[in-house]
Every structure is written in C-alpha cells, then in structure tokens.
Amino acid sequence: ITYQLIPKAAVDEVPIFSMGYGRTSAANGKVFPWVFNFPATYWSQATALVQYIADQEGGFDGLKGKKIYLVYHNSAYGKEPIRTLEAMAEKFGYEFRGLPVDHPGQEQKATWLQIRKEKPDWVLMWGWGVMNQVAIQEAANIRFPMENFIGIWWSGSENDVLPGGDGSHGYKALALGNPGSDYPIYEDLKK
C-alpha cells in the first residue's frame, strides 16, 4: 500500500510515516519530501545484519569466501535488501545469492533443498506471513544450523518458530531496536 501512496503524497502534500517499512529510497528527502521511513530502513537493516555476521566471523575479513543467501518474499518489499547485500558482497568478498519465494510462501521445498546442497554459511530471510513458518520448518527439516539463520523483523514472531518445534532453537530475528545491545537481534525466539 505504501508504494502506491508515495506518488500521491507529493501531489496531496500529505506526509506518509512508513516506520521501518516501505520504499527505502524514500529516505532521500530531496526526492521524497513527504515520506518519512524511520527509525530504520530495509537497507540499514541489511547493513546491520552483515555487520552482525562479520562480528560472528571475526570481522569483515572473515566474510571473504563465505556464502550468504537471502530467502525473500518475491515482492518489492522482499527485494529491498538485494542491492545493499550485493554491494556489500562485492566490498567484503562474500558470495551472495537471492532465492525468491512466491506468495504466499507455502512452496519452499526446492529452495531449502538448494540450500542443503549448496551449504551457505548464513541464510537471511525477508519473509512475510506463512512464508516465515514454512521457511523455519524447512530449515529445521534439512538441519540447517539455526544459529546462522536470521530473519527480518516481519519474520520474528513466536508463531513463526512454533511449527519447527525444538528444531527452531537458535533462529534469530532482527528487531527495530534492542536497547542495551550492539545489535537489534532477538536471540533464540523459542526461549
């Protein structure tokens, strides 16, 4: 909905507050003076995820040669972090691959078989709705190391991890803010 309203905001001179969602490029107030997406954008959150992974790997040099995959909702929302992750892959030397999941996201078996075969070091998820539950369940089914599986805040509900049962332990999700922490990450949602 937000994507459709952005062009109307300038014409109607009505502000849009798309807090933590919506078109990330709208953060450029010179181009989009009526759109405000704070406290974070999808681009800044993709950057935070790569920073978190780098710290887990001993620094940005530890990203060289690693595989970081993105399982994403095949929509404008799901595609938001791709360019940021690609640019960071080029800069820090990790292999990036995006794996789209069509709405509603119930058919992911092939995606997770590909992940099992290619063995990425980290999997990020830009999921939505039932896609989250299916992805976490499929990751558990292939025994992907859940401590290396992180979702965006739209993939961070306790309901998302319930179907995976004990296999969900270790899964993390990004949060818009986590006071007192260096990273906006919810650790192990099943605890």
C-alpha positions as CSV (number, residue, x, y, z in Angstrom):
1,I,0.0,0.0,0.0
2,T,2.8,2.4,0.9
3,Y,4.4,2.0,-2.5
4,Q,1.2,3.1,-4.1
5,L,0.7,6.1,-1.8
6,I,4.2,7.6,-2.3
7,P,3.4,9.4,-5.6
8,K,0.1,10.7,-4.2
9,A,1.8,12.1,-1.1
10,A,3.7,14.8,-3.1
11,V,0.6,15.8,-5.0
12,D,-1.7,15.9,-2.0
13,E,1.0,17.2,0.3
14,V,0.1,14.7,3.0
15,P,3.0,13.1,4.9
16,I,3.5,9.4,5.0
17,F,5.1,7.8,8.0
18,S,6.3,4.4,6.9
19,M,8.1,3.5,10.1
20,G,10.5,0.7,9.4
21,Y,8.9,-0.3,6.1
22,G,8.1,1.0,2.7
23,R,10.3,2.2,-0.1
24,T,13.8,2.6,1.4
25,S,14.9,5.1,-1.3
26,A,12.1,7.4,0.1
27,A,14.6,8.2,2.9
28,N,16.1,10.7,0.4
29,G,14.1,13.8,1.5
30,K,15.3,15.8,-1.5
31,V,13.4,13.4,-3.8
32,F,10.6,12.3,-1.5
33,P,9.9,15.3,0.8
34,W,6.6,13.9,2.1
35,V,7.7,10.4,3.0
36,F,9.4,9.5,6.3
37,N,10.7,6.0,7.0
38,F,12.3,5.9,10.4
39,P,13.8,4.7,12.7
40,A,15.4,2.3,10.2
41,T,15.2,1.3,6.6
42,Y,15.5,-2.1,5.0
43,W,18.9,-1.0,3.6
44,S,20.2,0.0,7.1
45,Q,18.8,-3.3,8.5
46,A,20.6,-5.3,5.8
47,T,23.7,-3.5,6.7
48,A,23.2,-4.3,10.4
49,L,22.8,-8.0,9.5
50,V,26.0,-8.1,7.6
51,Q,27.8,-6.3,10.5
52,Y,26.4,-8.9,12.9
53,I,27.6,-11.7,10.7
54,A,31.0,-10.1,10.3
55,D,31.4,-9.8,14.0
56,Q,30.4,-13.5,14.4
57,E,33.1,-14.4,11.8
58,G,35.9,-12.4,13.4
59,G,35.5,-9.1,11.4
60,F,34.8,-8.1,7.8
61,D,37.9,-10.0,6.7
62,G,36.2,-13.1,8.0
63,L,33.4,-12.7,5.3
64,K,35.8,-13.4,2.4
65,G,34.8,-16.6,0.8
66,K,31.6,-17.1,2.9
67,K,28.2,-17.7,1.3
68,I,25.4,-15.5,2.5
69,Y,22.0,-16.3,1.0
70,L,18.8,-14.4,1.2
71,V,15.4,-16.2,1.1
72,Y,13.0,-13.4,0.3
73,H,9.3,-12.8,-0.4
74,N,9.1,-12.3,-4.2
75,S,7.7,-8.7,-4.0
76,A,9.0,-5.2,-3.9
77,Y,9.3,-5.5,-0.1
78,G,11.3,-8.7,-0.3
79,K,13.7,-7.3,-3.0
80,E,14.6,-4.2,-0.9
81,P,17.8,-5.6,0.6
82,I,19.2,-7.2,-2.5
83,R,21.2,-4.2,-3.9
84,T,22.7,-3.5,-0.5
85,L,23.7,-7.1,0.1
86,E,25.1,-7.3,-3.4
87,A,27.2,-4.1,-2.9
88,M,28.5,-5.4,0.5
89,A,29.3,-8.8,-1.1
90,E,31.5,-7.0,-3.7
91,K,33.1,-4.9,-1.0
92,F,33.7,-7.7,1.6
93,G,34.2,-10.7,-0.7
94,Y,31.3,-12.9,0.3
95,E,29.2,-14.8,-2.2
96,F,25.6,-13.6,-2.3
97,R,22.6,-15.3,-3.7
98,G,19.0,-14.4,-3.5
99,L,16.3,-17.1,-3.5
100,P,12.8,-15.7,-4.2
101,V,9.7,-17.3,-2.7
102,D,6.4,-16.6,-4.3
103,H,3.4,-15.5,-2.3
104,P,2.0,-16.9,0.0
105,G,5.2,-18.9,0.5
106,Q,4.0,-22.4,1.3
107,E,6.0,-24.0,-1.5
108,Q,9.7,-23.8,-0.4
109,K,10.9,-27.4,-0.6
110,A,13.1,-26.7,-3.7
111,T,14.6,-23.6,-2.1
112,W,15.7,-25.5,1.0
113,L,16.9,-28.5,-1.0
114,Q,19.1,-26.0,-2.9
115,I,20.3,-24.6,0.4
116,R,21.1,-28.1,1.7
117,K,23.1,-28.8,-1.5
118,E,25.0,-25.5,-1.7
119,K,25.6,-25.2,2.1
120,P,25.6,-21.4,2.6
121,D,27.3,-20.2,5.8
122,W,24.4,-17.9,6.6
123,V,20.8,-17.5,5.5
124,L,18.9,-14.3,5.9
125,M,15.1,-14.2,5.5
126,W,13.0,-11.3,4.3
127,G,9.7,-13.1,4.9
128,W,6.1,-12.4,5.3
129,G,3.2,-14.3,6.8
130,V,3.1,-18.0,6.4
131,M,6.3,-17.9,4.4
132,N,8.2,-17.5,7.7
133,Q,6.7,-20.6,9.4
134,V,7.4,-22.7,6.3
135,A,11.0,-21.4,5.9
136,I,11.8,-22.1,9.6
137,Q,10.2,-25.5,9.4
138,E,12.1,-26.4,6.2
139,A,15.4,-25.1,7.6
140,A,14.8,-27.4,10.6
141,N,14.0,-30.3,8.3
142,I,17.3,-30.0,6.5
143,R,19.1,-29.4,9.8
144,F,20.4,-26.0,8.7
145,P,22.4,-24.5,11.7
146,M,19.7,-22.3,13.1
147,E,22.2,-20.0,14.8
148,N,23.2,-18.9,11.3
149,F,19.6,-18.2,10.2
150,I,18.3,-14.7,10.8
151,G,15.0,-13.1,9.7
152,I,13.9,-9.5,9.3
153,W,11.5,-8.2,11.9
154,W,8.5,-9.3,9.9
155,S,9.9,-12.8,10.4
156,G,10.2,-12.5,14.2
157,S,7.0,-13.7,15.8
158,E,6.9,-16.6,18.2
159,N,4.2,-18.0,15.9
160,D,6.9,-18.3,13.2
161,V,9.0,-20.7,15.2
162,L,6.3,-22.8,16.8
163,P,5.9,-25.2,13.8
164,G,9.6,-26.0,13.8
165,G,9.4,-27.1,17.5
166,D,12.8,-27.8,19.0
167,G,14.4,-27.6,15.6
168,S,13.7,-23.8,15.7
169,H,16.2,-23.2,18.6
170,G,18.9,-20.8,17.6
171,Y,16.8,-18.9,15.0
172,K,17.1,-15.2,15.3
173,A,15.2,-12.2,14.0
174,L,16.1,-8.6,13.6
175,A,14.3,-6.0,15.7
176,L,13.8,-2.4,15.1
177,G,15.6,-1.7,18.4
178,N,17.0,-3.6,21.3
179,P,18.2,-1.2,24.0
180,G,21.5,-2.1,25.6
181,S,22.6,-4.3,22.7
182,D,25.1,-3.7,20.0
183,Y,22.7,-5.5,17.5
184,P,19.0,-5.3,17.1
185,I,18.7,-9.1,17.1
186,Y,16.3,-11.2,19.1
187,E,18.2,-14.3,20.2
188,D,16.5,-17.7,20.0
189,L,12.8,-16.8,19.9
190,K,11.9,-20.2,21.4
191,K,13.4,-19.5,24.8
